[in-house]
């Protein structure tokens, strides 16, 4: 039995719907009822509110940000942002700073409207970056020579390392709000995440969840994550036991497990975070040497995750948590029925 949790990200389209509504063919009726003046007045009020928001955003500058590499001072609101981090890209658009983003790295594939470029976030090219004339570069890591090159020409570089916890995620969202003048949007995003996570945790019904063991697969060579990582902590929220925690090399947070070790642990659940990159699914897993003897495989308890959602620490971590919670509930229900 194949259990697949497919998550389809929802794009915020409220502005588009509002525009379509204002351009509808019912304008004659609006005039006839005398509502046209009210509509104009409302639009004028919205324009004034937008102007006030813009003024408040720009008035927040200059701003000083504390980063892993030291304090970063932004003298004015950036309007030409280059994001070299898929997570940062998702955050920027989620908090309402997407219009300030001129380009993103080649791995930033969400949201769909993000202006993807050929620039690699892993091996960025300084000339390609400078050609875009950004006034802020956001990334999770840059080689020292790239950092120095940006510094030499006065382009601010904001470093945000991979989050180690949900609190780190909230802090990075808040910081990007400060960096872009979108603090209100950042605060709203954090609050929505916290509320949704609380709802998921309150609604999930998994008896004896702590007794369930799992294996999280990053790629077909058996790299995994421990509970010390951001990904591992999401699983820990649901009381699951990570087989990678006791494996050789666990201290790195991302140990490469041996096939023998995985088979000996016989995890109750297997989560595949290599479905997109490496085309892995329950069929390919069951074809591995000896894996069909694993209870998770024979009982259909292999859960296919979206690689991107399972690896990024932005707003969609809520979807990651929900995917795990739903899968655990389904697996537990199967055991109860059985």
C-alpha positions, 0 to 999 in steps of 0.5 A, a space after each residue: 500500500 502506497 501512502 503519499 503525502 503530496 503537498 501543493 503550496 498555495 500562492 497568495 493571490 488576494 491582490 489579483 482577485 481584488 484587481 479582477 473585482 475592481 475591473 468587473 463588468 458590473 460598473 454600470 450597476 455600481 453607478 446606478 446605485 450610487 456606490 461608485 462614489 463609495 468605491 472611489 472613496 475606498 480606493 482613495 483611502 487604500 491609496 492613502 494607507 499604502 502611502 502611509 505604509 511606504 512612509 513607515 517602511 522607509 522611515 525605519 532606516 537606517 537599521 542595524 542588523 546583528 548577523 553571524 559575521 557582525 553588525 550590518 548597517 543598512 542606510 536605506 530601504 533596499 529595492 534591488 535585493 538578490 537572494 542566494 538562499 531558497 529559504 530566504 527567497 520564500 521568506 521575502 515573498 511571504 512577508 511582502 518584500 517580493 517586489 524588492 527582489 530583482 533576482 534569486 539563485 538557480 535553486 529558488 523555485 518557490 514561489 513561482 513568481 520568484 525571478 530565478 537566475 542562473 547564479 548558483 547559491 553554492 558557487 556564486 560568480 562575483 561578476 554575475 552578481 555585480 552585473 545585477 547591481 543589487 543593493 542587498 545580497 541575502 544568503 546562507 553562505 558565501 565564499 570569503 572572496 565573494 564576501 570581500 568583493 561585495 564589501 569592496 564595492 559597498 554592497 551589503 551582504 546579509 548572512 543567515 545560516 541554516 536554522 537550528 530551531 523554530 526560534 531561529 526561523 522566527 528570528 530570521 523572518 523578523 530580521 528580513 522584515 527589518 532589513 526590507 522595511 516589511 516588519 509588519 508582514 514579518 510579524 504577521 507571518 510569524 504569528 500565522 506560523 505559530 498559530 498553525 503549528 499550535 493547531 496542528 499539535 493540538 489536533 493530532 491524535 497519536 497514542 504512544 507516538 514516542 514508541 515509533 522510530 523513523 528514518 529520514 532519508 536525504 538521498 539514496 546514499 543514506 545520508 540522514 539527520 539527527 535530532 540536533 538539526 532543524 529537521 530532526 527537531 520537527 520530528 521530535 515535536 511529535 515524539 518520534 524516535 530518530 534511528 540516526 541519533 545513535 549512528 556512527 557520525 551522528 555528531 555531525 548532525 548529518 550522518 551517512 548511515 550504512 545499509 546494514 545499520 538501517 536494516 538492523 534498526 528496522 524503523 517503524 516509518 521511513 520518510 523520503 526527502 529525495 523524491 524530487 532530486 533522486 526519484 525515490 519512492 516506495 517502489 524504488 525503496 522496496 527494490 533495494 537489497 534486503 529492504 523488502 524485509 523492513 516492516 515499514 516497507 512491507 506494511 506500506 509505511 514509507 512516506 514520500 515528502 516534498 524535498 524542498 519543503 522538507 529541507 527549507 526552514 522558512 514559512 513552509 515548515 508548517 507544511 512539513 510538520 503537517 505532512 509528518 503529523 498526518 502520516 503518523 496519524 494514518 500509520 497509527 490508524 492502520 495499526 489500530 485497524 490491523 
